[in-house]
Amino acid sequence: MDEKELKKELARLKRLAVEIAGEIHDIVEDTLWVKYTELPILSAKIVEAIKTAETFKEKHNL
C-alpha cells in the first residue's frame, strides 16, 4: 500500500469508530430508557475500533 492508500484505510477505520459513537449518541439522546442495555456492547465495540485504528496508525507511522 502506498501512503495515500494507508491514509484512506486509517480514515475508514476512524469512521467505523465514529459510526459507533453515533449509535451511542442516538441511544442517549432518543431511546435511553429503552435501549440502555445496548450501551455496554457498543462501548466495547468503540474501544476495539479505536484500538484497531490506533494500532494501524502506529504500525504504518501515520
PDBQT receptor file of N, H, CA, C and O in Angstrom, charges set to zero:
ATOM      1  N   MET A   1       0.841  -1.189   0.000  1.00  0.00    +0.000 N 
ATOM      2  CA  MET A   1       0.000   0.000   0.000  1.00  0.00    +0.000 C 
ATOM      3  C   MET A   1       0.881   1.245   0.000  1.00  0.00    +0.000 C 
ATOM      4  O   MET A   1       1.879   1.314   0.717  1.00  0.00    +0.000 OA
ATOM      5  N   ASP A   2       0.505   2.210  -0.800  1.00  0.00    +0.000 N 
ATOM      6  H   ASP A   2      -0.306   2.154  -1.383  1.00  0.00    +0.000 HD
ATOM      7  CA  ASP A   2       1.231   3.468  -0.743  1.00  0.00    +0.000 C 
ATOM      8  C   ASP A   2       0.621   4.344   0.360  1.00  0.00    +0.000 C 
ATOM      9  O   ASP A   2      -0.395   3.994   0.961  1.00  0.00    +0.000 OA
ATOM     10  N   GLU A   3       1.261   5.478   0.607  1.00  0.00    +0.000 N 
ATOM     11  H   GLU A   3       2.086   5.763   0.119  1.00  0.00    +0.000 HD
ATOM     12  CA  GLU A   3       0.839   6.323   1.727  1.00  0.00    +0.000 C 
ATOM     13  C   GLU A   3      -0.602   6.810   1.578  1.00  0.00    +0.000 C 
ATOM     14  O   GLU A   3      -1.332   6.905   2.565  1.00  0.00    +0.000 OA
ATOM     15  N   LYS A   4      -1.009   7.115   0.358  1.00  0.00    +0.000 N 
ATOM     16  H   LYS A   4      -0.417   7.038  -0.444  1.00  0.00    +0.000 HD
ATOM     17  CA  LYS A   4      -2.381   7.579   0.130  1.00  0.00    +0.000 C 
ATOM     18  C   LYS A   4      -3.386   6.487   0.515  1.00  0.00    +0.000 C 
ATOM     19  O   LYS A   4      -4.399   6.770   1.155  1.00  0.00    +0.000 OA
ATOM     20  N   GLU A   5      -3.108   5.261   0.129  1.00  0.00    +0.000 N 
ATOM     21  H   GLU A   5      -2.285   5.031  -0.391  1.00  0.00    +0.000 HD
ATOM     22  CA  GLU A   5      -3.992   4.141   0.472  1.00  0.00    +0.000 C 
ATOM     23  C   GLU A   5      -4.006   3.888   1.969  1.00  0.00    +0.000 C 
ATOM     24  O   GLU A   5      -5.052   3.581   2.541  1.00  0.00    +0.000 OA
ATOM     25  N   LEU A   6      -2.837   4.017   2.610  1.00  0.00    +0.000 N 
ATOM     26  H   LEU A   6      -1.988   4.267   2.144  1.00  0.00    +0.000 HD
ATOM     27  CA  LEU A   6      -2.759   3.834   4.058  1.00  0.00    +0.000 C 
ATOM     28  C   LEU A   6      -3.606   4.875   4.777  1.00  0.00    +0.000 C 
ATOM     29  O   LEU A   6      -4.336   4.550   5.713  1.00  0.00    +0.000 OA
ATOM     30  N   LYS A   7      -3.509   6.117   4.343  1.00  0.00    +0.000 N 
ATOM     31  H   LYS A   7      -2.916   6.382   3.583  1.00  0.00    +0.000 HD
ATOM     32  CA  LYS A   7      -4.299   7.187   4.960  1.00  0.00    +0.000 C 
ATOM     33  C   LYS A   7      -5.795   6.963   4.735  1.00  0.00    +0.000 C 
ATOM     34  O   LYS A   7      -6.612   7.239   5.614  1.00  0.00    +0.000 OA
ATOM     35  N   LYS A   8      -6.138   6.469   3.568  1.00  0.00    +0.000 N 
ATOM     36  H   LYS A   8      -5.475   6.245   2.855  1.00  0.00    +0.000 HD
ATOM     37  CA  LYS A   8      -7.541   6.175   3.268  1.00  0.00    +0.000 C 
ATOM     38  C   LYS A   8      -8.064   5.060   4.174  1.00  0.00    +0.000 C 
ATOM     39  O   LYS A   8      -9.190   5.128   4.669  1.00  0.00    +0.000 OA
ATOM     40  N   GLU A   9      -7.239   4.036   4.387  1.00  0.00    +0.000 N 
ATOM     41  H   GLU A   9      -6.324   3.981   3.985  1.00  0.00    +0.000 HD
ATOM     42  CA  GLU A   9      -7.633   2.939   5.275  1.00  0.00    +0.000 C 
ATOM     43  C   GLU A   9      -7.760   3.425   6.714  1.00  0.00    +0.000 C 
ATOM     44  O   GLU A   9      -8.686   3.029   7.423  1.00  0.00    +0.000 OA
ATOM     45  N   LEU A  10      -6.843   4.275   7.149  1.00  0.00    +0.000 N 
ATOM     46  H   LEU A  10      -6.091   4.597   6.574  1.00  0.00    +0.000 HD
ATOM     47  CA  LEU A  10      -6.935   4.832   8.503  1.00  0.00    +0.000 C 
ATOM     48  C   LEU A  10      -8.215   5.647   8.648  1.00  0.00    +0.000 C 
ATOM     49  O   LEU A  10      -8.890   5.561   9.673  1.00  0.00    +0.000 OA
ATOM     50  N   ALA A  11      -8.548   6.426   7.646  1.00  0.00    +0.000 N 
ATOM     51  H   ALA A  11      -7.999   6.496   6.813  1.00  0.00    +0.000 HD
ATOM     52  CA  ALA A  11      -9.791   7.214   7.690  1.00  0.00    +0.000 C 
ATOM     53  C   ALA A  11     -11.001   6.291   7.787  1.00  0.00    +0.000 C 
ATOM     54  O   ALA A  11     -11.958   6.593   8.501  1.00  0.00    +0.000 OA
ATOM     55  N   ARG A  12     -10.963   5.167   7.070  1.00  0.00    +0.000 N 
ATOM     56  H   ARG A  12     -10.186   4.922   6.490  1.00  0.00    +0.000 HD
ATOM     57  CA  ARG A  12     -12.068   4.210   7.130  1.00  0.00    +0.000 C 
ATOM     58  C   ARG A  12     -12.193   3.622   8.537  1.00  0.00    +0.000 C 
ATOM     59  O   ARG A  12     -13.298   3.493   9.063  1.00  0.00    +0.000 OA
ATOM     60  N   LEU A  13     -11.065   3.270   9.137  1.00  0.00    +0.000 N 
ATOM     61  H   LEU A  13     -10.167   3.375   8.709  1.00  0.00    +0.000 HD
ATOM     62  CA  LEU A  13     -11.088   2.710  10.491  1.00  0.00    +0.000 C 
ATOM     63  C   LEU A  13     -11.611   3.727  11.500  1.00  0.00    +0.000 C 
ATOM     64  O   LEU A  13     -12.382   3.383  12.395  1.00  0.00    +0.000 OA
ATOM     65  N   LYS A  14     -11.192   4.968  11.354  1.00  0.00    +0.000 N 
ATOM     66  H   LYS A  14     -10.566   5.248  10.627  1.00  0.00    +0.000 HD
ATOM     67  CA  LYS A  14     -11.686   6.023  12.251  1.00  0.00    +0.000 C 
ATOM     68  C   LYS A  14     -13.180   6.238  12.055  1.00  0.00    +0.000 C 
ATOM     69  O   LYS A  14     -13.913   6.449  13.022  1.00  0.00    +0.000 OA
ATOM     70  N   ARG A  15     -13.632   6.186  10.804  1.00  0.00    +0.000 N 
ATOM     71  H   ARG A  15     -13.037   6.015  10.019  1.00  0.00    +0.000 HD
ATOM     72  CA  ARG A  15     -15.053   6.377  10.514  1.00  0.00    +0.000 C 
ATOM     73  C   ARG A  15     -15.899   5.298  11.184  1.00  0.00    +0.000 C 
ATOM     74  O   ARG A  15     -17.005   5.577  11.648  1.00  0.00    +0.000 OA
ATOM     75  N   LEU A  16     -15.386   4.067  11.237  1.00  0.00    +0.000 N 
ATOM     76  H   LEU A  16     -14.488   3.841  10.860  1.00  0.00    +0.000 HD
ATOM     77  CA  LEU A  16     -16.119   2.990  11.915  1.00  0.00    +0.000 C 
ATOM     78  C   LEU A  16     -16.333   3.331  13.387  1.00  0.00    +0.000 C 
ATOM     79  O   LEU A  16     -17.418   3.113  13.925  1.00  0.00    +0.000 OA
ATOM     80  N   ALA A  17     -15.303   3.864  14.037  1.00  0.00    +0.000 N 
ATOM     81  H   ALA A  17     -14.421   4.041  13.600  1.00  0.00    +0.000 HD
ATOM     82  CA  ALA A  17     -15.434   4.254  15.441  1.00  0.00    +0.000 C 
ATOM     83  C   ALA A  17     -16.437   5.387  15.600  1.00  0.00    +0.000 C 
ATOM     84  O   ALA A  17     -17.227   5.393  16.544  1.00  0.00    +0.000 OA
ATOM     85  N   VAL A  18     -16.409   6.344  14.681  1.00  0.00    +0.000 N 
ATOM     86  H   VAL A  18     -15.767   6.339  13.914  1.00  0.00    +0.000 HD
ATOM     87  CA  VAL A  18     -17.341   7.477  14.743  1.00  0.00    +0.000 C 
ATOM     88  C   VAL A  18     -18.778   7.003  14.537  1.00  0.00    +0.000 C 
ATOM     89  O   VAL A  18     -19.700   7.527  15.162  1.00  0.00    +0.000 OA
ATOM     90  N   GLU A  19     -18.968   6.023  13.672  1.00  0.00    +0.000 N 
ATOM     91  H   GLU A  19     -18.219   5.598  13.165  1.00  0.00    +0.000 HD
ATOM     92  CA  GLU A  19     -20.316   5.487  13.456  1.00  0.00    +0.000 C 
ATOM     93  C   GLU A  19     -20.854   4.830  14.727  1.00  0.00    +0.000 C 
ATOM     94  O   GLU A  19     -22.033   4.974  15.049  1.00  0.00    +0.000 OA
ATOM     95  N   ILE A  20     -20.005   4.117  15.441  1.00  0.00    +0.000 N 
ATOM     96  H   ILE A  20     -19.047   4.000  15.180  1.00  0.00    +0.000 HD
ATOM     97  CA  ILE A  20     -20.427   3.506  16.700  1.00  0.00    +0.000 C 
ATOM     98  C   ILE A  20     -20.753   4.604  17.710  1.00  0.00    +0.000 C 
ATOM     99  O   ILE A  20     -21.736   4.510  18.445  1.00  0.00    +0.000 OA
ATOM    100  N   ALA A  21     -19.926   5.636  17.741  1.00  0.00    +0.000 N 
ATOM    101  H   ALA A  21     -19.127   5.712  17.145  1.00  0.00    +0.000 HD
ATOM    102  CA  ALA A  21     -20.198   6.766  18.637  1.00  0.00    +0.000 C 
ATOM    103  C   ALA A  21     -21.541   7.396  18.312  1.00  0.00    +0.000 C 
ATOM    104  O   ALA A  21     -22.269   7.820  19.210  1.00  0.00    +0.000 OA
ATOM    105  N   GLY A  22     -21.869   7.456  17.027  1.00  0.00    +0.000 N 
ATOM    106  H   GLY A  22     -21.278   7.112  16.297  1.00  0.00    +0.000 HD
ATOM    107  CA  GLY A  22     -23.166   7.990  16.618  1.00  0.00    +0.000 C 
ATOM    108  C   GLY A  22     -24.318   7.137  17.132  1.00  0.00    +0.000 C 
ATOM    109  O   GLY A  22     -25.356   7.659  17.541  1.00  0.00    +0.000 OA
ATOM    110  N   GLU A  23     -24.125   5.826  17.108  1.00  0.00    +0.000 N 
ATOM    111  H   GLU A  23     -23.282   5.403  16.776  1.00  0.00    +0.000 HD
ATOM    112  CA  GLU A  23     -25.163   4.935  17.646  1.00  0.00    +0.000 C 
ATOM    113  C   GLU A  23     -25.365   5.194  19.135  1.00  0.00    +0.000 C 
ATOM    114  O   GLU A  23     -26.495   5.250  19.620  1.00  0.00    +0.000 OA
ATOM    115  N   ILE A  24     -24.257   5.353  19.853  1.00  0.00    +0.000 N 
ATOM    116  H   ILE A  24     -23.339   5.308  19.459  1.00  0.00    +0.000 HD
ATOM    117  CA  ILE A  24     -24.341   5.638  21.290  1.00  0.00    +0.000 C 
ATOM    118  C   ILE A  24     -25.059   6.970  21.510  1.00  0.00    +0.000 C 
ATOM    119  O   ILE A  24     -25.930   7.081  22.373  1.00  0.00    +0.000 OA
ATOM    120  N   HIS A  25     -24.687   7.963  20.730  1.00  0.00    +0.000 N 
ATOM    121  H   HIS A  25     -23.980   7.872  20.029  1.00  0.00    +0.000 HD
ATOM    122  CA  HIS A  25     -25.324   9.275  20.844  1.00  0.00    +0.000 C 
ATOM    123  C   HIS A  25     -26.831   9.181  20.618  1.00  0.00    +0.000 C 
ATOM    124  O   HIS A  25     -27.617   9.764  21.364  1.00  0.00    +0.000 OA
ATOM    125  N   ASP A  26     -27.221   8.446  19.588  1.00  0.00    +0.000 N 
ATOM    126  H   ASP A  26     -26.583   7.972  18.982  1.00  0.00    +0.000 HD
ATOM    127  CA  ASP A  26     -28.644   8.311  19.294  1.00  0.00    +0.000 C 
ATOM    128  C   ASP A  26     -29.393   7.648  20.444  1.00  0.00    +0.000 C 
ATOM    129  O   ASP A  26     -30.496   8.070  20.793  1.00  0.00    +0.000 OA
ATOM    130  N   ILE A  27     -28.807   6.624  21.026  1.00  0.00    +0.000 N 
ATOM    131  H   ILE A  27     -27.912   6.281  20.742  1.00  0.00    +0.000 HD
ATOM    132  CA  ILE A  27     -29.458   5.956  22.170  1.00  0.00    +0.000 C 
ATOM    133  C   ILE A  27     -29.595   6.923  23.328  1.00  0.00    +0.000 C 
ATOM    134  O   ILE A  27     -30.667   7.042  23.920  1.00  0.00    +0.000 OA
ATOM    135  N   VAL A  28     -28.516   7.613  23.652  1.00  0.00    +0.000 N 
ATOM    136  H   VAL A  28     -27.645   7.516  23.171  1.00  0.00    +0.000 HD
ATOM    137  CA  VAL A  28     -28.540   8.538  24.792  1.00  0.00    +0.000 C 
ATOM    138  C   VAL A  28     -29.549   9.651  24.569  1.00  0.00    +0.000 C 
ATOM    139  O   VAL A  28     -30.256  10.049  25.495  1.00  0.00    +0.000 OA
ATOM    140  N   GLU A  29     -29.617  10.149  23.354  1.00  0.00    +0.000 N 
ATOM    141  H   GLU A  29     -29.043   9.825  22.602  1.00  0.00    +0.000 HD
ATOM    142  CA  GLU A  29     -30.486  11.286  23.091  1.00  0.00    +0.000 C 
ATOM    143  C   GLU A  29     -31.952  10.900  22.897  1.00  0.00    +0.000 C 
ATOM    144  O   GLU A  29     -32.847  11.658  23.271  1.00  0.00    +0.000 OA
ATOM    145  N   ASP A  30     -32.202   9.724  22.315  1.00  0.00    +0.000 N 
ATOM    146  H   ASP A  30     -31.476   9.108  22.012  1.00  0.00    +0.000 HD
ATOM    147  CA  ASP A  30     -33.571   9.412  21.910  1.00  0.00    +0.000 C 
ATOM    148  C   ASP A  30     -34.226   8.243  22.651  1.00  0.00    +0.000 C 
ATOM    149  O   ASP A  30     -35.424   8.283  22.929  1.00  0.00    +0.000 OA
ATOM    150  N   THR A  31     -33.467   7.227  22.965  1.00  0.00    +0.000 N 
ATOM    151  H   THR A  31     -32.493   7.194  22.740  1.00  0.00    +0.000 HD
ATOM    152  CA  THR A  31     -34.099   5.996  23.463  1.00  0.00    +0.000 C 
ATOM    153  C   THR A  31     -33.393   5.408  24.677  1.00  0.00    +0.000 C 
ATOM    154  O   THR A  31     -33.372   4.190  24.860  1.00  0.00    +0.000 OA
ATOM    155  N   LEU A  32     -32.822   6.263  25.498  1.00  0.00    +0.000 N 
ATOM    156  H   LEU A  32     -32.840   7.252  25.349  1.00  0.00    +0.000 HD
ATOM    157  CA  LEU A  32     -32.008   5.787  26.623  1.00  0.00    +0.000 C 
ATOM    158  C   LEU A  32     -32.733   4.774  27.492  1.00  0.00    +0.000 C 
ATOM    159  O   LEU A  32     -32.163   3.735  27.826  1.00  0.00    +0.000 OA
ATOM    160  N   TRP A  33     -33.952   5.046  27.859  1.00  0.00    +0.000 N 
ATOM    161  H   TRP A  33     -34.414   5.890  27.588  1.00  0.00    +0.000 HD
ATOM    162  CA  TRP A  33     -34.651   4.187  28.809  1.00  0.00    +0.000 C 
ATOM    163  C   TRP A  33     -35.093   2.860  28.200  1.00  0.00    +0.000 C 
ATOM    164  O   TRP A  33     -35.467   1.938  28.924  1.00  0.00    +0.000 OA
ATOM    165  N   VAL A  34     -35.051   2.764  26.891  1.00  0.00    +0.000 N 
ATOM    166  H   VAL A  34     -34.747   3.513  26.303  1.00  0.00    +0.000 HD
ATOM    167  CA  VAL A  34     -35.447   1.535  26.215  1.00  0.00    +0.000 C 
ATOM    168  C   VAL A  34     -34.221   0.713  25.803  1.00  0.00    +0.000 C 
ATOM    169  O   VAL A  34     -34.221  -0.513  25.918  1.00  0.00    +0.000 OA
ATOM    170  N   LYS A  35     -33.184   1.393  25.326  1.00  0.00    +0.000 N 
ATOM    171  H   LYS A  35     -33.184   2.388  25.232  1.00  0.00    +0.000 HD
ATOM    172  CA  LYS A  35     -32.039   0.696  24.747  1.00  0.00    +0.000 C 
ATOM    173  C   LYS A  35     -30.762   0.801  25.578  1.00  0.00    +0.000 C 
ATOM    174  O   LYS A  35     -29.675   0.535  25.065  1.00  0.00    +0.000 OA
ATOM    175  N   TYR A  36     -30.871   1.180  26.837  1.00  0.00    +0.000 N 
ATOM    176  H   TYR A  36     -31.754   1.396  27.254  1.00  0.00    +0.000 HD
ATOM    177  CA  TYR A  36     -29.683   1.360  27.662  1.00  0.00    +0.000 C 
ATOM    178  C   TYR A  36     -28.843   0.088  27.786  1.00  0.00    +0.000 C 
ATOM    179  O   TYR A  36     -27.639   0.159  28.033  1.00  0.00    +0.000 OA
ATOM    180  N   THR A  37     -29.473  -1.066  27.615  1.00  0.00    +0.000 N 
ATOM    181  H   THR A  37     -30.451  -1.123  27.414  1.00  0.00    +0.000 HD
ATOM    182  CA  THR A  37     -28.724  -2.320  27.734  1.00  0.00    +0.000 C 
ATOM    183  C   THR A  37     -27.743  -2.523  26.578  1.00  0.00    +0.000 C 
ATOM    184  O   THR A  37     -26.833  -3.345  26.680  1.00  0.00    +0.000 OA
ATOM    185  N   GLU A  38     -27.919  -1.789  25.488  1.00  0.00    +0.000 N 
ATOM    186  H   GLU A  38     -28.659  -1.121  25.405  1.00  0.00    +0.000 HD
ATOM    187  CA  GLU A  38     -27.003  -1.884  24.352  1.00  0.00    +0.000 C 
ATOM    188  C   GLU A  38     -25.716  -1.100  24.583  1.00  0.00    +0.000 C 
ATOM    189  O   GLU A  38     -24.726  -1.319  23.884  1.00  0.00    +0.000 OA
ATOM    190  N   LEU A  39     -25.717  -0.190  25.551  1.00  0.00    +0.000 N 
ATOM    191  H   LEU A  39     -26.521  -0.011  26.119  1.00  0.00    +0.000 HD
ATOM    192  CA  LEU A  39     -24.560   0.680  25.755  1.00  0.00    +0.000 C 
ATOM    193  C   LEU A  39     -23.278  -0.077  26.106  1.00  0.00    +0.000 C 
ATOM    194  O   LEU A  39     -22.231   0.265  25.557  1.00  0.00    +0.000 OA
ATOM    195  N   PRO A  40     -23.291  -1.077  26.981  1.00  0.00    +0.000 N 
ATOM    196  CA  PRO A  40     -22.039  -1.797  27.250  1.00  0.00    +0.000 C 
ATOM    197  C   PRO A  40     -21.474  -2.499  26.013  1.00  0.00    +0.000 C 
ATOM    198  O   PRO A  40     -20.259  -2.535  25.816  1.00  0.00    +0.000 OA
ATOM    199  N   ILE A  41     -22.342  -3.045  25.196  1.00  0.00    +0.000 N 
ATOM    200  H   ILE A  41     -23.329  -3.016  25.356  1.00  0.00    +0.000 HD
ATOM    201  CA  ILE A  41     -21.897  -3.724  23.973  1.00  0.00    +0.000 C 
ATOM    202  C   ILE A  41     -21.272  -2.713  23.015  1.00  0.00    +0.000 C 
ATOM    203  O   ILE A  41     -20.190  -2.943  22.474  1.00  0.00    +0.000 OA
ATOM    204  N   LEU A  42     -21.957  -1.602  22.812  1.00  0.00    +0.000 N 
ATOM    205  H   LEU A  42     -22.836  -1.415  23.252  1.00  0.00    +0.000 HD
ATOM    206  CA  LEU A  42     -21.436  -0.565  21.921  1.00  0.00    +0.000 C 
ATOM    207  C   LEU A  42     -20.158   0.055  22.481  1.00  0.00    +0.000 C 
ATOM    208  O   LEU A  42     -19.254   0.407  21.723  1.00  0.00    +0.000 OA
ATOM    209  N   SER A  43     -20.079   0.189  23.788  1.00  0.00    +0.000 N 
ATOM    210  H   SER A  43     -20.813  -0.097  24.405  1.00  0.00    +0.000 HD
ATOM    211  CA  SER A  43     -18.864   0.733  24.403  1.00  0.00    +0.000 C 
ATOM    212  C   SER A  43     -17.670  -0.174  24.137  1.00  0.00    +0.000 C 
ATOM    213  O   SER A  43     -16.581   0.307  23.823  1.00  0.00    +0.000 OA
ATOM    214  N   ALA A  44     -17.866  -1.464  24.259  1.00  0.00    +0.000 N 
ATOM    215  H   ALA A  44     -18.751  -1.855  24.515  1.00  0.00    +0.000 HD
ATOM    216  CA  ALA A  44     -16.782  -2.409  23.969  1.00  0.00    +0.000 C 
ATOM    217  C   ALA A  44     -16.392  -2.342  22.496  1.00  0.00    +0.000 C 
ATOM    218  O   ALA A  44     -15.210  -2.419  22.161  1.00  0.00    +0.000 OA
ATOM    219  N   LYS A  45     -17.377  -2.199  21.621  1.00  0.00    +0.000 N 
ATOM    220  H   LYS A  45     -18.338  -2.136  21.893  1.00  0.00    +0.000 HD
ATOM    221  CA  LYS A  45     -17.097  -2.110  20.186  1.00  0.00    +0.000 C 
ATOM    222  C   LYS A  45     -16.305  -0.851  19.845  1.00  0.00    +0.000 C 
ATOM    223  O   LYS A  45     -15.390  -0.890  19.022  1.00  0.00    +0.000 OA
ATOM    224  N   ILE A  46     -16.658   0.263  20.480  1.00  0.00    +0.000 N 
ATOM    225  H   ILE A  46     -17.401   0.295  21.148  1.00  0.00    +0.000 HD
ATOM    226  CA  ILE A  46     -15.950   1.506  20.164  1.00  0.00    +0.000 C 
ATOM    227  C   ILE A  46     -14.514   1.458  20.675  1.00  0.00    +0.000 C 
ATOM    228  O   ILE A  46     -13.602   1.952  20.013  1.00  0.00    +0.000 OA
ATOM    229  N   VAL A  47     -14.315   0.874  21.827  1.00  0.00    +0.000 N 
ATOM    230  H   VAL A  47     -15.056   0.473  22.365  1.00  0.00    +0.000 HD
ATOM    231  CA  VAL A  47     -12.948   0.734  22.353  1.00  0.00    +0.000 C 
ATOM    232  C   VAL A  47     -12.116  -0.115  21.395  1.00  0.00    +0.000 C 
ATOM    233  O   VAL A  47     -10.977   0.234  21.084  1.00  0.00    +0.000 OA
ATOM    234  N   GLU A  48     -12.671  -1.214  20.932  1.00  0.00    +0.000 N 
ATOM    235  H   GLU A  48     -13.596  -1.498  21.185  1.00  0.00    +0.000 HD
ATOM    236  CA  GLU A  48     -11.956  -2.086  19.995  1.00  0.00    +0.000 C 
ATOM    237  C   GLU A  48     -11.685  -1.378  18.666  1.00  0.00    +0.000 C 
ATOM    238  O   GLU A  48     -10.598  -1.514  18.103  1.00  0.00    +0.000 OA
ATOM    239  N   ALA A  49     -12.654  -0.634  18.168  1.00  0.00    +0.000 N 
ATOM    240  H   ALA A  49     -13.537  -0.523  18.625  1.00  0.00    +0.000 HD
ATOM    241  CA  ALA A  49     -12.482   0.087  16.911  1.00  0.00    +0.000 C 
ATOM    242  C   ALA A  49     -11.378   1.137  17.024  1.00  0.00    +0.000 C 
ATOM    243  O   ALA A  49     -10.580   1.305  16.102  1.00  0.00    +0.000 OA
ATOM    244  N   ILE A  50     -11.333   1.831  18.136  1.00  0.00    +0.000 N 
ATOM    245  H   ILE A  50     -11.981   1.694  18.886  1.00  0.00    +0.000 HD
ATOM    246  CA  ILE A  50     -10.299   2.845  18.339  1.00  0.00    +0.000 C 
ATOM    247  C   ILE A  50      -8.931   2.181  18.476  1.00  0.00    +0.000 C 
ATOM    248  O   ILE A  50      -7.951   2.669  17.914  1.00  0.00    +0.000 OA
ATOM    249  N   LYS A  51      -8.855   1.086  19.207  1.00  0.00    +0.000 N 
ATOM    250  H   LYS A  51      -9.651   0.690  19.663  1.00  0.00    +0.000 HD
ATOM    251  CA  LYS A  51      -7.583   0.366  19.326  1.00  0.00    +0.000 C 
ATOM    252  C   LYS A  51      -7.090  -0.102  17.965  1.00  0.00    +0.000 C 
ATOM    253  O   LYS A  51      -5.900  -0.007  17.666  1.00  0.00    +0.000 OA
ATOM    254  N   THR A  52      -7.999  -0.603  17.144  1.00  0.00    +0.000 N 
ATOM    255  H   THR A  52      -8.966  -0.680  17.387  1.00  0.00    +0.000 HD
ATOM    256  CA  THR A  52      -7.635  -1.059  15.799  1.00  0.00    +0.000 C 
ATOM    257  C   THR A  52      -7.083   0.093  14.968  1.00  0.00    +0.000 C 
ATOM    258  O   THR A  52      -6.057  -0.054  14.303  1.00  0.00    +0.000 OA
ATOM    259  N   ALA A  53      -7.754   1.229  15.003  1.00  0.00    +0.000 N 
ATOM    260  H   ALA A  53      -8.587   1.348  15.543  1.00  0.00    +0.000 HD
ATOM    261  CA  ALA A  53      -7.298   2.400  14.252  1.00  0.00    +0.000 C 
ATOM    262  C   ALA A  53      -5.945   2.886  14.759  1.00  0.00    +0.000 C 
ATOM    263  O   ALA A  53      -5.061   3.201  13.963  1.00  0.00    +0.000 OA
ATOM    264  N   GLU A  54      -5.782   2.948  16.056  1.00  0.00    +0.000 N 
ATOM    265  H   GLU A  54      -6.500   2.692  16.703  1.00  0.00    +0.000 HD
ATOM    266  CA  GLU A  54      -4.525   3.412  16.635  1.00  0.00    +0.000 C 
ATOM    267  C   GLU A  54      -3.372   2.451  16.332  1.00  0.00    +0.000 C 
ATOM    268  O   GLU A  54      -2.253   2.887  16.059  1.00  0.00    +0.000 OA
ATOM    269  N   THR A  55      -3.641   1.167  16.379  1.00  0.00    +0.000 N 
ATOM    270  H   THR A  55      -4.549   0.813  16.600  1.00  0.00    +0.000 HD
ATOM    271  CA  THR A  55      -2.616   0.172  16.049  1.00  0.00    +0.000 C 
ATOM    272  C   THR A  55      -2.193   0.308  14.590  1.00  0.00    +0.000 C 
ATOM    273  O   THR A  55      -1.004   0.273  14.276  1.00  0.00    +0.000 OA
ATOM    274  N   PHE A  56      -3.164   0.463  13.710  1.00  0.00    +0.000 N 
ATOM    275  H   PHE A  56      -4.130   0.492  13.965  1.00  0.00    +0.000 HD
ATOM    276  CA  PHE A  56      -2.881   0.654  12.285  1.00  0.00    +0.000 C 
ATOM    277  C   PHE A  56      -2.039   1.911  12.088  1.00  0.00    +0.000 C 
ATOM    278  O   PHE A  56      -1.063   1.904  11.338  1.00  0.00    +0.000 OA
ATOM    279  N   LYS A  57      -2.421   2.975  12.758  1.00  0.00    +0.000 N 
ATOM    280  H   LYS A  57      -3.214   2.981  13.367  1.00  0.00    +0.000 HD
ATOM    281  CA  LYS A  57      -1.709   4.252  12.649  1.00  0.00    +0.000 C 
ATOM    282  C   LYS A  57      -0.255   4.104  13.092  1.00  0.00    +0.000 C 
ATOM    283  O   LYS A  57       0.655   4.568  12.405  1.00  0.00    +0.000 OA
ATOM    284  N   GLU A  58      -0.041   3.467  14.219  1.00  0.00    +0.000 N 
ATOM    285  H   GLU A  58      -0.781   3.090  14.777  1.00  0.00    +0.000 HD
ATOM    286  CA  GLU A  58       1.311   3.267  14.735  1.00  0.00    +0.000 C 
ATOM    287  C   GLU A  58       2.127   2.340  13.832  1.00  0.00    +0.000 C 
ATOM    288  O   GLU A  58       3.299   2.605  13.563  1.00  0.00    +0.000 OA
ATOM    289  N   LYS A  59       1.514   1.267  13.372  1.00  0.00    +0.000 N 
ATOM    290  H   LYS A  59       0.563   1.052  13.590  1.00  0.00    +0.000 HD
ATOM    291  CA  LYS A  59       2.213   0.291  12.530  1.00  0.00    +0.000 C 
ATOM    292  C   LYS A  59       2.729   0.930  11.247  1.00  0.00    +0.000 C 
ATOM    293  O   LYS A  59       3.799   0.570  10.755  1.00  0.00    +0.000 OA
ATOM    294  N   HIS A  60       1.967   1.877  10.707  1.00  0.00    +0.000 N 
ATOM    295  H   HIS A  60       1.098   2.169  11.107  1.00  0.00    +0.000 HD
ATOM    296  CA  HIS A  60       2.312   2.485   9.426  1.00  0.00    +0.000 C 
ATOM    297  C   HIS A  60       2.869   3.913   9.570  1.00  0.00    +0.000 C 
ATOM    298  O   HIS A  60       3.011   4.640   8.587  1.00  0.00    +0.000 OA
ATOM    299  N   ASN A  61       3.176   4.291  10.807  1.00  0.00    +0.000 N 
ATOM    300  H   ASN A  61       3.061   3.700  11.606  1.00  0.00    +0.000 HD
ATOM    301  CA  ASN A  61       3.775   5.609  11.078  1.00  0.00    +0.000 C 
ATOM    302  C   ASN A  61       2.982   6.754  10.454  1.00  0.00    +0.000 C 
ATOM    303  O   ASN A  61       3.543   7.616   9.777  1.00  0.00    +0.000 OA
ATOM    304  N   LEU A  62       1.696   6.752  10.685  1.00  0.00    +0.000 N 
ATOM    305  H   LEU A  62       1.239   6.052  11.235  1.00  0.00    +0.000 HD
ATOM    306  CA  LEU A  62       0.828   7.809  10.125  1.00  0.00    +0.000 C 
ATOM    307  C   LEU A  62       0.509   8.857  11.173  1.00  0.00    +0.000 C 
ATOM    308  O   LEU A  62      -0.205   9.819  10.888  1.00  0.00    +0.000 OA
TER     309      LEU A  62
